[in-house]
Every structure is written in C-alpha cells, then in structure tokens.
C-alpha cells in the first residue's frame, strides 16, 4: 500500500495551479488517484436533472479533487513545510522538516 505525506484533516496551501495561495483543510484523500479534496477550494458547478430526491433540479456546487503534488502542508505557525518520516518507539511518525515538530 502506498503511503502519502498528507492526511485527512491536515491544513494545506495550494502551491500551483489556478487556486495558488489558497488554504484549507483536507476533507478526503484518494490514494489510488493521488488526489485530495480541500475544503472551500477548487469549487465546480454541476447541473442536476430533476429527480425524486430533488424535484426542481438545479445547479449544485462542490469541491473537485486537486493533485497532491500541488499541495503543501502548513505548520502550526502557518508556513509551508515538507514532511519527513522517522521511527520512534517502533512507530512511524510524520514530522515537519522546517520546524522539526511532530505532526
């Protein structure tokens, strides 16, 4: 199984693309596609036909996935950092390479 450096609930900043500079919290991560959905970023609109659940139909707005290479983890003081792994007490732990704090 592939291990990613970001997880659900992490605060990230978009470092490339149309939404560069935006920040948000990760809602979900798709490991197989290397993509993540960030809260409030990369909003797209989708037209829906009327159905029994939604009799009027209409336009629905939701977050679209962003590739993980375009995301950078934020430290507690709001700066971007790279993520490293180290073993402590036989557990694999993520840490910030900039501040050396455990994430």
PEZI-V476826 format. One record per helix or strand. SS is the DSSP state (a for helix, b for strand). FROM is the first residue (numbers start at 1). TO is the last residue. If there is no record, write none. Layout:
SS:FROM:TO
SS:FROM:TO
//
This chain:
b:11:14
b:23:30
b:35:38
b:43:48
b:58:63
b:66:67
a:68:70
b:71:74
b:80:81
b:83:88
b:91:96
b:102:102
//
